[in-house]
Amino acid sequence: METITFRIGGMCSCEGPMVEKRLQKLKGVDSFNLNLIMNQLKVVYDPAVVSIEDIEKAAAKAGAKTTRM
C-alpha cells in the first residue's frame, strides 16, 4: 500500500460526499481522509490495482480539482 496526499480545490462542502462515494467505489483504494477545512485529500491505495490518475479522475468527476502534494 502507498499513500498520496492531494490539495483539493474548486469544491464546496456539498461535493465532499460525492468525492467520498467515488473513492469508495474504486478498487484498490484502501482508505481515504477528505479534510475540506485543510483542502486536503489523503488516499491509501494499492498501486498494483489503481493508479494515481484513476484517483484524480474519480475526484474530478465529483467536482474536485486535485494537485499532488
Backbone as JSON Lines, residues from 0, in Angstrom:
{"i":0,"aa":"M","n":[0.84,-1.18,0.0],"ca":[0.0,0.0,0.0],"c":[0.89,1.25,0.0]}
{"i":1,"aa":"E","n":[0.41,2.25,-0.67],"ca":[1.08,3.55,-0.71],"c":[0.09,4.62,-0.3]}
{"i":2,"aa":"T","n":[0.63,5.77,0.1],"ca":[-0.21,6.9,0.49],"c":[0.15,8.1,-0.36]}
{"i":3,"aa":"I","n":[-0.86,8.81,-0.82],"ca":[-0.64,10.05,-1.55],"c":[-1.56,11.12,-0.97]}
{"i":4,"aa":"T","n":[-1.07,12.34,-0.96],"ca":[-1.86,13.47,-0.46],"c":[-2.05,14.45,-1.61]}
{"i":5,"aa":"F","n":[-3.28,14.92,-1.75],"ca":[-3.63,15.91,-2.76],"c":[-4.12,17.18,-2.08]}
{"i":6,"aa":"R","n":[-3.86,18.3,-2.73],"ca":[-4.53,19.54,-2.35],"c":[-5.8,19.55,-3.18]}
{"i":7,"aa":"I","n":[-6.92,19.85,-2.54],"ca":[-8.24,19.85,-3.18],"c":[-8.7,21.28,-3.35]}
{"i":8,"aa":"G","n":[-9.21,21.58,-4.52],"ca":[-9.74,22.91,-4.76],"c":[-11.0,22.84,-5.6]}
{"i":9,"aa":"G","n":[-11.68,23.95,-5.71],"ca":[-12.86,24.02,-6.55],"c":[-14.06,23.27,-6.02]}
{"i":10,"aa":"M","n":[-14.11,23.07,-4.72],"ca":[-15.2,22.3,-4.13],"c":[-15.95,23.11,-3.09]}
{"i":11,"aa":"C","n":[-17.23,22.84,-2.99],"ca":[-17.99,23.32,-1.84],"c":[-18.23,22.12,-0.94]}
{"i":12,"aa":"S","n":[-18.67,22.35,0.26],"ca":[-18.84,21.26,1.22],"c":[-19.86,20.23,0.75]}
{"i":13,"aa":"C","n":[-20.81,20.63,-0.07],"ca":[-21.82,19.68,-0.54],"c":[-21.24,18.64,-1.5]}
{"i":14,"aa":"E","n":[-20.08,18.91,-2.08],"ca":[-19.46,17.97,-3.01],"c":[-18.6,16.92,-2.3]}
{"i":15,"aa":"G","n":[-18.29,17.14,-1.04],"ca":[-17.48,16.19,-0.28],"c":[-18.03,14.78,-0.3]}
{"i":16,"aa":"P","n":[-19.33,14.59,-0.03],"ca":[-19.89,13.25,-0.07],"c":[-19.79,12.59,-1.46]}
{"i":17,"aa":"M","n":[-19.85,13.4,-2.51],"ca":[-19.74,12.84,-3.86],"c":[-18.32,12.31,-4.11]}
{"i":18,"aa":"V","n":[-17.32,13.03,-3.63],"ca":[-15.94,12.57,-3.76],"c":[-15.77,11.27,-2.98]}
{"i":19,"aa":"E","n":[-16.3,11.23,-1.78],"ca":[-16.2,10.03,-0.95],"c":[-16.85,8.82,-1.63]}
{"i":20,"aa":"K","n":[-18.02,9.0,-2.23],"ca":[-18.7,7.91,-2.91],"c":[-17.86,7.38,-4.08]}
{"i":21,"aa":"R","n":[-17.29,8.29,-4.84],"ca":[-16.46,7.88,-5.99],"c":[-15.24,7.1,-5.52]}
{"i":22,"aa":"L","n":[-14.6,7.55,-4.46],"ca":[-13.4,6.86,-3.97],"c":[-13.75,5.5,-3.37]}
{"i":23,"aa":"Q","n":[-14.89,5.4,-2.71],"ca":[-15.32,4.12,-2.13],"c":[-15.54,3.07,-3.2]}
{"i":24,"aa":"K","n":[-15.91,3.49,-4.39],"ca":[-16.19,2.56,-5.48],"c":[-14.92,2.1,-6.22]}
{"i":25,"aa":"L","n":[-13.81,2.81,-6.02],"ca":[-12.57,2.46,-6.72],"c":[-11.92,1.24,-6.1]}
{"i":26,"aa":"K","n":[-11.72,0.21,-6.89],"ca":[-10.99,-0.96,-6.41],"c":[-9.54,-0.56,-6.23]}
{"i":27,"aa":"G","n":[-8.95,-0.98,-5.14],"ca":[-7.56,-0.65,-4.86],"c":[-7.38,0.5,-3.88]}
{"i":28,"aa":"V","n":[-8.46,1.24,-3.6],"ca":[-8.4,2.3,-2.58],"c":[-8.71,1.65,-1.24]}
{"i":29,"aa":"D","n":[-7.73,1.66,-0.36],"ca":[-7.89,1.03,0.95],"c":[-8.63,1.95,1.91]}
{"i":30,"aa":"S","n":[-8.21,3.21,1.96],"ca":[-8.85,4.19,2.84],"c":[-8.53,5.59,2.33]}
{"i":31,"aa":"F","n":[-9.26,6.55,2.84],"ca":[-9.0,7.94,2.47],"c":[-9.51,8.85,3.57]}
{"i":32,"aa":"N","n":[-8.97,10.07,3.57],"ca":[-9.4,11.09,4.52],"c":[-9.54,12.39,3.75]}
{"i":33,"aa":"L","n":[-10.76,12.87,3.66],"ca":[-11.05,14.13,2.97],"c":[-11.25,15.2,4.03]}
{"i":34,"aa":"N","n":[-10.39,16.2,4.04],"ca":[-10.46,17.29,5.0],"c":[-10.73,18.58,4.24]}
{"i":35,"aa":"L","n":[-11.99,19.01,4.23],"ca":[-12.36,20.2,3.47],"c":[-11.84,21.49,4.11]}
{"i":36,"aa":"I","n":[-11.65,21.49,5.4],"ca":[-11.12,22.68,6.08],"c":[-9.68,22.93,5.67]}
{"i":37,"aa":"M","n":[-8.89,21.85,5.57],"ca":[-7.48,21.97,5.17],"c":[-7.3,21.83,3.65]}
{"i":38,"aa":"N","n":[-8.41,21.57,2.94],"ca":[-8.36,21.35,1.49],"c":[-7.39,20.25,1.11]}
{"i":39,"aa":"Q","n":[-7.47,19.13,1.83],"ca":[-6.57,18.0,1.57],"c":[-7.35,16.7,1.45]}
{"i":40,"aa":"L","n":[-6.81,15.85,0.6],"ca":[-7.32,14.5,0.44],"c":[-6.14,13.56,0.55]}
{"i":41,"aa":"K","n":[-6.17,12.66,1.52],"ca":[-5.11,11.66,1.7],"c":[-5.72,10.3,1.35]}
{"i":42,"aa":"V","n":[-5.04,9.57,0.46],"ca":[-5.55,8.29,-0.01],"c":[-4.5,7.21,0.2]}
{"i":43,"aa":"V","n":[-4.91,6.09,0.8],"ca":[-4.08,4.9,0.91],"c":[-4.59,3.93,-0.14]}
{"i":44,"aa":"Y","n":[-3.71,3.52,-1.05],"ca":[-4.14,2.73,-2.19],"c":[-3.11,1.68,-2.57]}
{"i":45,"aa":"D","n":[-3.54,0.72,-3.36],"ca":[-2.67,-0.34,-3.88],"c":[-2.31,0.02,-5.31]}
{"i":46,"aa":"P","n":[-1.07,0.41,-5.59],"ca":[-0.69,0.84,-6.93],"c":[-0.73,-0.3,-7.97]}
{"i":47,"aa":"A","n":[-0.81,-1.53,-7.52],"ca":[-0.94,-2.65,-8.45],"c":[-2.37,-2.77,-8.98]}
{"i":48,"aa":"V","n":[-3.3,-2.09,-8.3],"ca":[-4.72,-2.2,-8.66],"c":[-5.28,-0.9,-9.23]}
{"i":49,"aa":"V","n":[-4.88,0.22,-8.66],"ca":[-5.42,1.52,-9.07],"c":[-4.27,2.52,-9.23]}
{"i":50,"aa":"S","n":[-4.37,3.37,-10.23],"ca":[-3.32,4.37,-10.46],"c":[-3.69,5.71,-9.82]}
{"i":51,"aa":"I","n":[-2.69,6.54,-9.67],"ca":[-2.93,7.9,-9.15],"c":[-3.86,8.64,-10.1]}
{"i":52,"aa":"E","n":[-3.68,8.42,-11.39],"ca":[-4.53,9.09,-12.37],"c":[-5.99,8.66,-12.22]}
{"i":53,"aa":"D","n":[-6.23,7.39,-11.89],"ca":[-7.61,6.92,-11.65],"c":[-8.22,7.63,-10.45]}
{"i":54,"aa":"I","n":[-7.43,7.83,-9.41],"ca":[-7.9,8.52,-8.2],"c":[-8.23,9.96,-8.55]}
{"i":55,"aa":"E","n":[-7.34,10.61,-9.31],"ca":[-7.58,12.01,-9.71],"c":[-8.84,12.13,-10.57]}
{"i":56,"aa":"K","n":[-9.04,11.19,-11.49],"ca":[-10.23,11.22,-12.36],"c":[-11.51,11.04,-11.54]}
{"i":57,"aa":"A","n":[-11.47,10.14,-10.56],"ca":[-12.65,9.92,-9.72],"c":[-13.0,11.19,-8.95]}
{"i":58,"aa":"A","n":[-12.0,11.86,-8.41],"ca":[-12.24,13.11,-7.67],"c":[-12.75,14.19,-8.62]}
{"i":59,"aa":"A","n":[-12.2,14.26,-9.82],"ca":[-12.63,15.28,-10.79],"c":[-14.07,15.07,-11.22]}
{"i":60,"aa":"K","n":[-14.49,13.83,-11.37],"ca":[-15.88,13.55,-11.74],"c":[-16.86,14.01,-10.68]}
{"i":61,"aa":"A","n":[-16.38,14.14,-9.46],"ca":[-17.22,14.61,-8.36],"c":[-17.11,16.12,-8.18]}
{"i":62,"aa":"G","n":[-16.3,16.78,-9.01],"ca":[-16.19,18.24,-8.95],"c":[-14.96,18.78,-8.26]}
{"i":63,"aa":"A","n":[-14.03,17.91,-7.86],"ca":[-12.84,18.36,-7.15],"c":[-11.66,18.54,-8.11]}
{"i":64,"aa":"K","n":[-10.89,19.56,-7.89],"ca":[-9.65,19.76,-8.63],"c":[-8.52,19.33,-7.71]}
{"i":65,"aa":"T","n":[-7.7,18.37,-8.14],"ca":[-6.64,17.85,-7.29],"c":[-5.27,18.27,-7.79]}
{"i":66,"aa":"T","n":[-4.38,18.52,-6.84],"ca":[-2.97,18.8,-7.13],"c":[-2.17,17.93,-6.18]}
{"i":67,"aa":"R","n":[-1.25,17.16,-6.73],"ca":[-0.42,16.29,-5.88],"c":[0.49,17.14,-5.0]}
{"i":68,"aa":"M","n":[0.62,16.7,-3.74],"ca":[1.48,17.43,-2.8],"c":[2.79,16.69,-2.62]}
